[in-house]
Every structure is written in structure tokens, then in C-alpha cells.
């Protein structure tokens, strides 16, 4: 039986490569999002340390210069936290968009895979039919020859 190449195989290959590329891109976005979340946690930890130092500075003899520096650092950390939160929200949106593109690409690839399987099944059925016809022709030819030899 001669194997027949699926006529849309090139398109299927391209779609598969697109799916793989989107999977890698999504993985990179998720990794970046994780790193941003870790950075945000470290900013929150540093902010908590600054608050503890401010509380310590306000007990006993108050050093206004040190307290002012701690408050300035705390305000700066708050700005960083806000900026990182905005960045994290954008990354979450990017992840969702990329995930939607990946799902769409996988569905498109699966549709072509189904067409390929159906085309293969049709090809196999055609080959079985051709073989069956050939077998019938052989039996008819033998029967005809045997009938002519017997006459």
C-alpha cells in the first residue's frame, strides 16, 4: 500500500510550531510574573523592616533625622510597591492574552489533525475498496479461465 502525504501537512507543521512558540512565550511570561511577585514580596518585607525601625526610633530619645530618613525610605518603597503592583497587573493581563492565543492555536492545530485523520481514514477505505475490486477481478478472471478450460 502506497502512503499518501496529507495535503495540508505543511500548514499543520506551521501550526504546530506556532503552538510550541506560544507555549515557550507563555512559559517566559509566567516566569517573569513569578520573579515580579518575588520582588514584590521582598519590597513588602523591606517595608515591614522600615516600619519596625521607625517604631524603635520613636521609643526613648527620638532622633528626628533618622526618623525623617526612615519615613522618606518608606515613602520611596511605597512608590516602588505601587509601580510593581501595576507591572504585575500588566503581566497578568499579558499572560491571559497569551494563554487565549495558545488555546486558539491548539484548537486550530487540533482541527487540522482531525482533518488529517479523516483524510487518512478515507484513503485507507479507498485502498481497501481498490484491493477488494482487484481481488474480485482476479476471482472472476480465474472463474472465466476455468470455465473456458472446461469447455
C-alpha positions in Angstrom: 0.0 0.0 0.0 1.4 3.4 -1.0 1.4 6.0 1.7 -0.2 9.3 0.8 1.1 12.6 2.2 -1.6 14.8 3.9 -2.0 17.8 1.5 -2.2 20.3 4.4 0.8 18.8 6.3 2.9 22.0 5.8 0.1 24.0 7.3 -0.2 21.5 10.2 3.6 21.7 10.8 3.4 25.5 10.8 0.5 25.5 13.3 2.3 23.0 15.5 5.4 25.2 15.5 3.2 28.2 16.4 1.8 26.3 19.3 5.2 25.4 20.5 6.4 29.0 20.2 3.3 30.2 22.1 4.0 27.7 24.9 7.5 28.9 25.2 6.4 32.6 25.3 3.7 31.8 27.9 6.3 30.0 30.0 8.6 33.0 29.8 5.7 35.3 30.8 4.8 33.1 33.7 8.5 33.0 34.8 8.7 36.8 34.6 5.5 37.1 36.6 6.9 34.8 39.3 10.1 36.9 39.5 8.0 40.1 39.8 5.9 38.5 42.6 9.1 37.6 44.5 10.4 41.1 44.1 7.1 42.5 45.4 7.4 40.2 48.4 10.9 41.4 49.1 9.7 45.0 48.9 6.9 44.2 51.4 9.5 42.6 53.8 11.8 45.6 53.5 8.8 47.9 54.2 8.0 45.9 57.3 11.6 46.2 58.5 11.5 50.0 57.9 8.3 50.2 60.0 9.9 48.3 62.8 12.9 50.6 62.7 10.5 53.7 62.8 8.8 52.3 65.9 12.1 51.6 67.5 13.3 55.2 66.7 10.1 56.7 68.3 10.8 55.0 71.6 13.1 56.6 74.1 15.1 59.5 72.8 13.7 60.4 69.4 16.2 61.0 66.6 14.3 63.2 64.2 16.9 63.0 61.4 16.9 59.2 61.5 13.1 59.1 61.7 12.8 61.5 58.7 15.2 59.3 56.7 13.2 56.2 57.6 9.9 57.9 56.6 11.5 59.0 53.3 12.7 55.5 52.6 9.2 54.1 53.5 7.6 56.6 51.1 10.0 55.5 48.4 9.3 51.8 49.0 5.6 52.5 48.8 6.1 54.1 45.4 8.1 51.1 44.3 5.4 48.7 45.6 2.7 50.6 43.6 4.8 50.5 40.5 5.5 46.8 40.9 1.7 46.2 41.5 0.9 48.0 38.3 3.6 46.0 36.5 2.2 42.7 37.9 -1.3 43.5 36.8 0.0 44.2 33.3 1.9 40.9 33.3 -1.2 39.1 34.5 -3.1 40.5 31.5 -0.3 39.6 29.1 -0.4 36.0 30.5 -4.1 35.8 29.9 -3.9 37.2 26.4 -1.0 34.7 25.6 -3.0 31.9 27.1 -6.0 32.7 25.0 -3.8 32.8 21.9 -2.3 29.4 22.8 -5.8 27.9 23.3 -6.8 29.2 19.9 -3.7 27.9 18.2 -4.1 24.5 19.8 -7.8 24.3 18.7 -6.7 25.3 15.2 -4.0 22.6 15.2 -6.5 20.0 16.5 -8.9 20.9 13.8 -6.3 20.1 11.2 -5.3 16.9 13.0 -8.9 15.8 12.8 -9.0 16.6 9.1 -5.7 14.7 8.6 -7.1 11.6 10.5 -10.4 11.7 8.4 -8.4 12.0 5.2 -6.2 9.1 6.2 -9.3 7.0 7.1 -10.8 7.9 3.7 -7.5 6.9 2.0 -7.4 3.6 3.8 -11.0 2.9 2.9 -10.3 3.7 -0.7 -7.3 1.4 -0.7 -9.3 -1.4 0.9 -12.0 -0.9 -1.8 -9.4 -1.0 -4.6 -7.8 -4.1 -3.2 -11.3 -5.7 -2.9 -12.1 -4.8 -6.5 -8.7 -6.2 -7.6 -9.4 -9.4 -5.7 -12.8 -9.7 -7.3 -11.3 -9.2 -10.7 -8.8 -12.0 -10.0 -11.6 -14.4 -8.9 -13.7 -13.5 -11.9 -10.7 -14.0 -14.3 -9.9 -17.4 -12.7 -13.5 -18.5 -12.9 -13.7 -17.4 -16.5 -10.4 -19.1 -17.4 -11.5 -22.3 -15.6 -14.9 -22.2 -17.4 -13.1 -21.8 -20.8 -10.7 -24.6 -20.0 -13.6 -26.8 -19.0 -15.4 -26.2 -22.3 
